[in-house]
Structure formats: C-alpha cells, structure tokens
Amino acid sequence: MYDATIHVGMPMKPEMDPHHLHELFMDLMLVTGLLQPGGYLPGRQVPMSQAFALHQLDSGEPLSQQELADRLNLEKSSVSRLVTELERQGLVERRRDPANGRNYRLQITEAGRALHARLAATFHDSYVRWVDAMTSDERQALAVGLSAFVREVRAHPLHSPARGAPSGPKRAV
C-alpha cells in the first residue's frame, strides 16, 4: 500500500493519488490487451505499430517514411522495418514521388485500407461500448484528465535528457 498524502500533510483522496493513477493506467494497458502482440482481429495478428501506421497512411495523401516516422514518433529505422513488413503483406506500396523522383511516397493499398477499416471498426465499437457505459460526468472527467495527461507527456516525454535516456521523444520498435 502507498501513502496517499500530499507533501504538506493534507490527506489526498485515494483516486487522486499519483500512485493509484499509475496503477489504473497500468490496468488499462492490461485489460485493453494493448500488450498483446496484435490479436485485435480474429485470425489476424496486427501489431499496434502497424495499426497506427495504416491509420496514418489511410488519413490523406501518401507520406514519406520520414513523415510517417514523425507522425508515429518513431525512429526512421524502425519505420523502415515497419514499412518493409507492411509492404511484404501487400498493405502498403512505395511509389516514386512525382515531385522528386529520387524519393518514395508510401501509399496504402486496397488490402491495407480494408484491414484499417476492420481495425478501426473493432476499436471504435469497443470504445463506444466502454464510453456509453459511463455517466456524462465520468466522460467529462475522462476528457479533461486525458487531455491534461497527454499535454504533460508531450511536455515531458518518457525518453527525455532529464531522465538520462536518449534525447528526443522518438522510440524504436
């Protein structure tokens, strides 16, 4: 058990204690299956990085690998391996950039678009089911709390120089 008191000695509600919130966050990762190697669709293993890449590639114009790396907050070498695997599966194609023939743009294929649609529907259906079971006040609190949490994570990334980790927020997968 942890001490749920504020540094000035005033008691803190257990649900507001950072240690409790950390446990809730960890529980969220476990119960949603985000640690699973990709069993989101029956009969299909799709790692989370591939699901997010397909989402980005299905959201507009073709992207360069660097643009995809920036959007996914991953190292370019990680995205290169990710794209190679998506290409091997027929979900993405590398096409010459018409504006600069030395570069390639990543284009989602029809198979990639279909898989993304199935993934998006699965995630959306689960999300709606979970959020619909919450009260309006709970949804409002979640929106406020998650917005603040994302803001702070962006301001102080897990891999920051202050923590002795590699500089910059990008991660290798």
Secondary structure in CASP SS format (residue, H / E / C, confidence):
PFRMAT SS
TARGET T0000
AUTHOR 0000-0000-0000
METHOD secondary structure of the structure
MODEL  1
M C 1.00
Y C 1.00
D C 1.00
A C 1.00
T E 1.00
I C 1.00
H C 1.00
V C 1.00
G C 1.00
M C 1.00
P E 1.00
M C 1.00
K C 1.00
P H 1.00
E H 1.00
M H 1.00
D C 1.00
P H 1.00
H H 1.00
H H 1.00
L H 1.00
H H 1.00
E H 1.00
L H 1.00
F H 1.00
M H 1.00
D H 1.00
L H 1.00
M H 1.00
L H 1.00
V H 1.00
T C 1.00
G C 1.00
L C 1.00
L C 1.00
Q C 1.00
P C 1.00
G C 1.00
G C 1.00
Y C 1.00
L E 1.00
P C 1.00
G C 1.00
R E 1.00
Q C 1.00
V C 1.00
P C 1.00
M H 1.00
S H 1.00
Q H 1.00
A H 1.00
F H 1.00
A H 1.00
L H 1.00
H H 1.00
Q H 1.00
L H 1.00
D C 1.00
S C 1.00
G C 1.00
E C 1.00
P C 1.00
L E 1.00
S C 1.00
Q H 1.00
Q H 1.00
E H 1.00
L H 1.00
A H 1.00
D H 1.00
R H 1.00
L H 1.00
N C 1.00
L E 1.00
E C 1.00
K H 1.00
S H 1.00
S H 1.00
V H 1.00
S H 1.00
R H 1.00
L H 1.00
V H 1.00
T H 1.00
E H 1.00
L H 1.00
E H 1.00
R H 1.00
Q C 1.00
G C 1.00
L C 1.00
V E 1.00
E E 1.00
R E 1.00
R E 1.00
R E 1.00
D E 1.00
P C 1.00
A C 1.00
N E 1.00
G E 1.00
R E 1.00
N E 1.00
Y E 1.00
R E 1.00
L E 1.00
Q E 1.00
I E 1.00
T C 1.00
E H 1.00
A H 1.00
G H 1.00
R H 1.00
A H 1.00
L H 1.00
H H 1.00
A H 1.00
R H 1.00
L H 1.00
A H 1.00
A H 1.00
T H 1.00
F H 1.00
H H 1.00
D H 1.00
S H 1.00
Y H 1.00
V H 1.00
R H 1.00
W H 1.00
V H 1.00
D H 1.00
A C 1.00
M C 1.00
T C 1.00
S H 1.00
D H 1.00
E H 1.00
R H 1.00
Q H 1.00
A H 1.00
L H 1.00
A H 1.00
V H 1.00
G H 1.00
L H 1.00
S H 1.00
A H 1.00
F H 1.00
V H 1.00
R H 1.00
E H 1.00
V H 1.00
R H 1.00
A H 1.00
H C 1.00
P C 1.00
L C 1.00
H C 1.00
S C 1.00
P H 1.00
A H 1.00
R H 1.00
G C 1.00
A C 1.00
P C 1.00
S C 1.00
G C 1.00
P C 1.00
K C 1.00
R E 1.00
A C 1.00
V C 1.00
END
